[in-house]
Amino acid sequence: MAENKNNKEKPNFGNMRPTLNKGPKINPYWIYGVLIIAFLAINWFTMGSGPVETNWKEVKTTMLANGDIKKITVVNEKEAQIYLKETSYEKYSAKLNTGFTAPAKTGPHFFFTIGSVDSFEKNLQEAQANATEDNKISVEYKTVHNYLGELLNWILPFAIIILIWWWIFKRMSKGSGGGGAGNIFNVGKSQAKVFDKDSRVSTTFKDVAGLAEAKQEVEEIVDFLKSPTKFTKLGGKIPKGALLVGPPGTGKTLLAKAVAGEANVPFFSMSGSDFVEMFVGVGASRVRDLFKQAKEKSPCIVFIDEIDAIGRARGKNPNMGSNDERENTLNQLLTEMDGFDTNSGVIILAATNRADILDRALMRAGRFDRQIHVELPDLNEREEIFNVHLKPIKLSAEVEPAFLAKQTPGFSGADIANVCNESALIAARKNKDIVDKQDFLDAVDRIVGGLEKKNKIISVDEKRRIAYHEAGHATISWLLEYAHPLVKVTIVPRGKALGAAWYLPEERSITTKDQLLDEMCSALGGRAAEQIAFNSISSGAQNDLEKVTKQAYAMVSIFGMSDKVGNISYYDSSGQNEFGFTKPYSEKTAELIDSESKLLIETQYARALKVLTENREGHKKLSELLLEKEVIFSEDLENVFGKRPWGKPLMVAETKKELAAGLLENKEQPAEPVIE
């Protein structure tokens, strides 16, 4: 699944209204800056008339002793302010002349804090005991009211609380925006983004590569909305809902965007997690509001991405604290989709990659009438996707989309887009003007195996063991009929792996028991090679053992490929097991499954030992070559072991042609590999 990146208009799931030419926006922080500057300026120019602080000792020993004081004023019975005589002002100019902080000549010039009025008067009287009556300093008492300060003391705390309350609610309203949720009181409103005639989505079905069947299903829904009489005149009804199911990265959301771009009706888009909130009842309220808006704008389409966030089967949610709230949201969704009240003209689209855990009531006909499977692209679809993503890239003439499609089996549309982007980055890193084939191969290796770590510290003995291990995989995969064809082997560390082998798996619809056994034997080839070459084993085969263990248990308990266990599968593919058993078999059967799985693994391990023992020289030669080159390809294996006796398997169409021509009458395929 891919999107055409060459479009002039790129799809945007945000606000798609045209931008108007508005005047310069005023940042609220500018206002705060202006207020701070004004406050500092006022303080700067008004603090000049303030007296300078002193103490009683200096007043007594210097000012009173020299007769420099004109008068003393006690303000509010706390502070004594000193007024100097005009003739004495110059004496204290060094202390008073401090720029803007200098007090006025009329005074007050100094101040100090008194303990109490009685003690101040006593001290002043003692200090002037020897002075004449004419020279004694008079003391004035006055009370000054700071009305502005008192007012601020009353108002400021309430103002701060109100401002904090307003700021918190403004922040909360931003977090709950969308669908008219302008503040916390509208938290139950729908969070859906609405795309209508004023806000178009530019993605169309032409921008979606591959997935012809899935596109055909959703195109029918769009056709019904455009010309409903074509279907209704025959008595047909359009499906009420369609569920897009598939692995991650296959393009489910992109397909929904294409529906939004093609359909000339309002389109509501939201995620399943948008219904989930910390407040009780919010999810159900948002569901009601969503369908209320949809009914007002019908006919319309509602798209819910990742619906498994709220559609999980009821009673099976491990999150016990949020269980009731999630189930209430699901119950409301079920009622709105097909309840007592009709929803004429509202079509529901949803997407998930976890369809097995959805509630049965949600999946029934009448709610989701269709399940559209969006699977991983096949060979031809991958080529189409490469054609889309290669358009903006400067390519070498040797790069062919068909070749790249063959090198990327199992890749999703998102993976292919990543390959194209990585190849361009790799070419730019090498200062190239164009992107060539090797850059794409390096990009595939980078995505599959991880980044090369050539500076990783590995001892000589470890490197030798890794080489023999990887050569063991390569040898057995080359000599077994149904093992995947090898592309290359490397002992350069990538990601967490110390070595890796790249295979080109066939695109099969079904897998036989012989194919599974050959793959299992090939996976055990690394450990078998260590056992033969070094007479010891290491932890390097952990990933291989994990893979074959899961495969063996699947063959016995899921695929029914064990003679003793029989044709029984204990796997619940629907995920809707209603029984309370922890496992659907007895302890005796469990022991039998364990023994049969172990027997399968041990048999294939013995087979791997046998193959490597009979081809010891070839395996050793391949290992030494891998140590020397660090990377070997299928051509190197062909030089060591010769061509594989099994050619490329015939496709169904080719087989039918040859059967019709009578070319397959005497053609036989060997049942076991011929090992020399």
N, C-alpha and C positions, 0 to 999 in steps of 0.2 A: 504494500500500500504506500503510495507516495503522493506528494503534492507538487504541483508545477511551480517551481521557484522563479520562473521567467515572467510571471504575471507582473504587469505594471502596478496593479493594485494588490497589495498583500492582504489576506484575510486577517481580520482583527476581531477577537471576541470581546473586546472592551466597548467603550462608548464610540460609536461610529458616526456620530453626527458631524456635519461639516464645521470646521473651525472658523469662527467669525473674527474679523479684525477688530480687536478691542484695544482700548487705551492701556497704558502701563499699569500693571497690577501693583497695588500698595501692599507691601509686606507689613504685617502687624508688628514685627520686631522693630521696624523703623520708629513707630510711635513710642515703644519702650526706650529706644535710644535717645529720642528727643526729650522725653521726660527726665531721663537721667542727667542729660547735659544741662537742662534748665534748672534742675535741682542743685547741681554743682555750682552753676553760675550764681544763683541766688545766694547760696552759702558763701561763695567767694567774695561777693560784694557787700554782704551784710555783716560779716564777721569782723569788720574793721573797727567797730565802736566798742568792742568788748574789752574790759579791764584785764590787766595781767595778774596772774595769781601770785600771792606772796604768803607770808606767815606772820604770826604775832611777834615772834622774836625780832624779825627784821623791822617791823613797825615800831616796836618799843625801843630798840637800841639805836636805830638810825633815823627814822622819820620823826618820831616824837622827840627824841633827844635833840635833833637839829631844828625843830620847829618848822618842819616842811608841810605839815598837814593842815589843810584848811577846815575840813569837816569830815566826820565819819557818819555813814548812813547804814543802819542795820535793816536789811530787807527780809521780811517774812520770818524774823527771829532766827535766821540760819546763816546769813552771809553778811559780813561787814565790808562795805565799799569805802575805799579811801579816795578823798579828793585832795589833790596837792594845790599848794599856793602857786600863783602864776610865776613868782620869782624863783620857785624851787623846781619848776618843770624841767629845766635844762639839766639839773643834776642827775636826773634819772632817765635822760634821753636814750642812753645805751640800752636800758631795759625796755623802754617803751617803744622806740622806733624800730619796729619789725615789719616794715612794709604794710601790707593791707591789714595786718593784725594790730597795728598801733591804735590805741584808744584816742578818742577826741581830746582836745586840749581842755575842754570844759569839764572833763571827767565823766564818770569815775575812772581813776587811773589804775588802782590796785584793788584786789579783793582777797579775803581769806574767810575760811569757815570757822564760826564760833561754836563752842560746845553748848553753851546756854547763855541767856541774856544776863543772868545774875553773875556768873563767873567772868563774863566779858567786862561788865561794869566794874567788878571788883579789881580785875587786872588793870583796867584803864585808870581807875582811881589811884592805885598804888604807883603806876607809872608816872602820874602827874602830881604826886604828893608835894613835890618841891616847886611846882610851877605856880605863878601868880594867877589870879582870877582872870586877868585879861588874856593870858596865854593858854588857858585851859581849852581843850577841844570839846566842842559841843557834839552831842550824839543825837541823831534823828532816827526815828523808827517809822517805817512805812510797810504797808502790805501791798504787794503787787500781784494782780491776778493775770495768769496766762490763759486767757479764754480759749485761744486756738489749741494750745496743748491739752487743756482739759477736754475740749471737744474731741480732739483726736484720740485721747485715751478712752473715750466712750465709743466712738464710731469705728476706729481702726480695727479692733478685733473682729467686729461683726462684718466689716468690709472684707477682711482677709478670708473669713470663713465662706462668705458668699462667692468671692472670686475663685476660691479653691473648688467649691461645689460646682460653679459654672464651668470651670476648666475640665473637671472630671466628666461631667455629663457631655461636654462637647467632644471629648476624646472617645467616649463610649458611643456617641452617635456616629462618629466616623467609622468605628469598627463594625457597626450594625447597619451601614448604609446599603442602599439598593432596594428596589421594590417599594419605595416610599418609606423605608425605615429611617426616619430623620432623627430619632432620638431613642432613648432607652424604653420609652413607653410603647414604641412601635417595634420592639424586638421580635414579636410574633409575626411580623409581616414577611412575605416571601422575599427571598434573596435572588430570585431569578433575573437574569439579564434578558431584556426583551428586544428582539430585532424585528422591526416592521418596515413600512415604506420609508420612514425617515432615517433608518439605520440599517443599511443593507450589508449582507455578507457576500464578498465577491467570489468565494470558492464555488465551483460548479463541478458537475460530474466529469467534465473533461480534465479537471485537475487531479482526478483520482485514477491511478494506473492499476491494472489488474483487477481481480475480484469481480469478474463480470456477473457472476450469479448474485452476489450480494447487492451489487448496484441495481440489477434488474428488479430485485425485491423492493428496494426503497424507491426506485423510479416509479413503480406502480402506485405507491402511496402519493407521490408528488403529482402523477397524472390524474389521480382521483380528485385531488384538491383543485387542479386546474380545470378539469372537465368531468364533474361528478355524474352527469347524465349518461355518459358513455357506459357506466357500470350499473347505475340504479335502474335504467330502463329495462335491464335484463333480470332485475330482482336481486342483484348482488349487493353486498355491503362491504365497505372498506374495512380492513382490520382495525380494531380499536387501538392496538398497540403492537410494537415490534421490538424485540430484544436482540441487540447485537452482541454476539458471544464470540470470543476468540482470545488467543494469547496476547500478551502486551506487545505493542508496537506494530500491530497489523493494520491499524488505520480505522478503528471504530469511531473515534471522535472526528477524524477527518471526513468520514462518510456522513456523519451527522452535520458537519459544517457544509458539506456539499448539498444536503437536503435543505438547509437553511438558505443557501444561495439560490437554489433552483425554485423552491416553492414561493409563490407570491402571497404568502399568508404570514401572520405574526408567528414568530418563533421564540419560545421561552427556553432558555438554557441555564441549567444549574447542576451542581454536583450533589451526590447523595450526602456528602458530609455537611452541606449547607443546612440540612434539616436538623442536624444534631447540635444541641446547645446545652449549656450547663443548667439552664432554667427548666423546671418541670413544665411540660405542656407546650413548650415552644415549638417542638418538631411538628406535632399535630396541627398547631395553629398555622404554621407556615405552609403545610400541605393544603389546608382549607383555603388560605389566602391565594396560593398559587392557582388552584383550580377555579377559584372565584374570578380571578383576572383572566384566566384562559377562556372561561365561559363567556365573559363579556366581549372578548375579541374573537370568538369562534367564527368560521373555522380556523384552527390554528394547530401548531405542533408544539408539544412539550418534550424537551430532551433532558433526561436525568443521567448524567455520567456517573460511573462507578456506583450503580444502584445497590450493590451488595453492602454498602455502608449502612443502609437502613432495611434492606430486604432479606437479611439473614433469617434462616428458619427459626421460628419462635420456639422458645424453650431450650435452645441449644447455644445460646450466647454465653461464653465463659465470663464476660464482664458482668458480674452479678449486680454491681452497684447501678449500672446504667441499663439493666435488662428491661425494667418496666417502661422507661421512657422510650427506648428504641422500639419496643413492641407496640407501644401506643402510637408512635409515628407510623409504623408499618400498618397497623389496623386502620388508621385514618386514610392512608394511601390506598389500601384495598377498597375501602368504602367509596372513596372519590372516583377510583378508576371504573368500578362497576358495582355500584351499590343500588339503593332504592331509587335515588335520584339519577336521572339520565344525564349522560355527558355527550350530547350530540355535537359533532363537529370538532371535538378535542381528540387528537391522536397523540399517543404517548410513544416516544422513542426512548430506549434506555440502552446502556452499554455496561458490560461487565466481563471480567475474565475469570470470575468465580461463580459460574452458573450452578455448580453442584451444591452450593450452600444456600441458594435462594429458597424462600418459602414456597411450598407447593401451591398455596392459594394465590400467590403472585404470578405463578407460571401458567395458570390454567387459561383455557380459551375464554375469551370475553374480556380478559385483561391484556395479556400478551398473546395475541392469536398466532403470532409468528415468531419463531426463533431463527434469526439470520446468522449463520455461522461464518465468521470472518477468519479464515484459517491462514496459516503461513503460505506465502506465495510459492507456486511451483516454478519450474524452469522458465516457461514462457512468460509467466507473470513477473518473474524477477527481471527478465530482459526488458519488459515494458517499464518497470520501475527505474531501472538503470537509465533508460532513454530519457526519462523525465529529469533525473537528478544530474545527469551528465551535461545537460544543456549549458549551464553557466560556467563549466570548467573548460579550460584550454587543454585540449587533448592531443596526444600524439596520434599519428595515423594508424599505429599498430593496435590501439585500444579498441576492442570490439565489445559491445554490450553482451553479445551471445557468449563470449568467452568468460566474461566476468560473472554472468549468471550461473555458469557451470561451476565456478570456483566458490560459490557462496550457497551451498545447500543448507536449508534450515534457517536462513536469514530472514528476518522480518523486514517490512518496509523501512522501519526506523533504523535497523542495522545497516541496510543498504545506503540510506542517506548518510549514516555515520562513516561508512566505507569511502564514499565519494568525498566527504569533507576531510577525512584523515589523509587520503591520498594527496589532496591538494596541499595540506599542511606539510606532509613529508616532502613533496616536491619543492615547496618554498624553503624548507629547512636546508635542502641541498642546493639552493640557489639556481633552480632550473627555470626555464622559460615556459615549459609545457609539462603536463603530467603524462608519464608513460606507463606501460604495462607493469613494470617492476614496482612502481610506486603503489599501484593498486594491490599487488600481491603482498607488499610490505604492510599495507593498511589492513588487509584481511588477517595477516599474522598478528598484527598489533591488537586487533579487536578480539580474536579468538584466544591467543595465548598470553597477551599482555606485553608490556614493554620489555625490550631486551635489557639484561643486566650483565654486560660484559665485564664490569669491574667487580662482580661478586667474587669473594675470596673462596676458592675451591681448591683443595689439595690435589696432588697428582693422582693419588690412589682413589679419591672420590670421583675424579673426572673419568678415570678408567672404568670404574664400576658403573657410572652413569652411561658411558658409551656402550658397554656390553649389555646393559639393561635395555636401552633404546634399540640397539641392534637386534635384541631378542624379539621385541615387538615387530620390528620391520621384517625379520626373517619369516616368522610364522604367518604374518598377514600376507606375505608374498606367496607362501607355499600352500596355503589353504584356499579351497575353491570359493567359499562364500564370505571370506573376510573382506573388509573394505579395501579397495585399491589404495596403495600408498602414494602420497604426493612428495613428501620430504620428511627427513628426520634431522633434528638438531640437538646438540648438547649445550647450546648457549642458554643460560637461565632466562626464563621469561616469567614475570609475575612471581608466583610462589613456586612454580615448577622449575626443577633443575634441568630438565630435558623434556622434549616434546616430539611427538610424531603427528604429522598431518595426513589425514585420509580424506578421500573423496567418496562419501557414502552414496550408494545408489538410492534413488528416490522410490521407495517401496510403499505400496499400500498395505501389504501384509508381510509378515516375517515368519519364515518356517523355523522348525526346531533345529534343523541342520545349520541354518544361518546363525541362529542364536548361539549354538554350541561352538561354531567356528569363531565368532566374535569373542566368546568367553575364553577360548583357548588362546587367541591372539592377545587378549588383555593380560593373561597369566604368563605370557612369554617373557616379560621382563624379569619376574622373580625366578622363573625356571633358568634363564640365562645366568643370573647371579649364582644360582646353586651349582650349575655345571662349571662355570669359569672360575669361581672363587671358593667353592665348597662351603659357602656360607650365604646367609640372606641378610637384607638390611630393611630399614623402614621406608625405603624409597618406593616400595610397591603399595603403599597405603591407599592411594587413590584407586589403583587397579583392583585391589581386594574389595574396596567399598563398592565399586561398580559391579563386579562379578557376583558379590553376595546379594545385592539387590536384584540382579538379573536372575540368579538361581531361584531365589524365593518367589519371584514373579512367575517363573516358568512352572513351579510346582503348585503354588496356591492361587494363581490368577489365570494363567493360560491353560491349565490342565494338561501339562506335558510330562506328568509322572505316571508310570504304570501302576505304582502301588497306591498313590493317592487317588488316581482316577480322573475322569473328566469333570472335575468340580472346580468352580471358581469362587473364592471367598471374598472377592472384591466388590464393594458397593459403589459402582460408578456414578449413581445418582446422588450420593451423599445424603440420602433421606432415610437412613435406616431407623425404623421406629422401635426396634427391639432394644431391650436394655442390656444385652450381652456385651461384654468387653471384646469377645471374639466369637465368631460363629462356628467354632469347632471345639472338640473336647481336648483334654490334655494329652490323650493318647494320639490323637490326630496331629497335635502340635509337635509331639516328639517325632512322628513320622515325617512331617514336613521338614523338620530340622535335619533328620538323617538323610532324606532324599536330596535336599539342597546341598548338604555337605558332600554327598556322593557325586553329584553333578560337578561340583567344583574340583574335587580330588581327581575325578576321571579326566577332566580337561587339563588339569595340571600335569598328570602323568602323560597325557598325550603331548603337551607342550615339551616336556622333558625328552620324549622319544623323538619328536621332530627335530629338536635342536641337537640331540646326540647324533642322529643320523646325518645332520648337516653341520657338524662341528667346524669343519674347515671353512665353509662358506660364511658361517656366523662370525668366526674369528677374523677372517679377512674383512668382513663388513665393519666389525668393531674397530679394527685398526684404521680403516679408511675414515671412519667417523671421528676418531681421535685426531687424525691428521687434518681433516678438512673442517670439522665441527658441524658442517651441514652437508647432507647427501640427499640425492633425489632418486626418483624411481629409475632413472637411467643407470645409476650406479648399482642398484639391486639387479637390474637386468644383465649387467656385465658380470656380476658375481654368480647369479643363479640361473641365468638364461631367461627367456620369455616365459611368462606364465602360460601353462597349458590350457587355461580357460580364457576364452576371449570375452569381449563385452557381452553381457546377457542381452538377448534379443527382446525388443519391446513387443507389446501385444500386436500392434499394427504390422510390424515386420514379420512376426511369426505367422500371422494370417496370410500375408503375401507369399511367404515361402511354402507354406502348406498348400496354398492354391496352385503354386507352380510345381509342386511335387519335389521340392528341394530338400525337405527334412525327412524323407523316408528312411534313409540309411545313416542319418546323422545321429551319433551317440555322444553323450557327455559322460566322462568318467565319474563314477560315484565317489571315489576317494582320490586325493591328490597323489600324483606319481612323484615320489621323492627319491632322488638318486643319491 
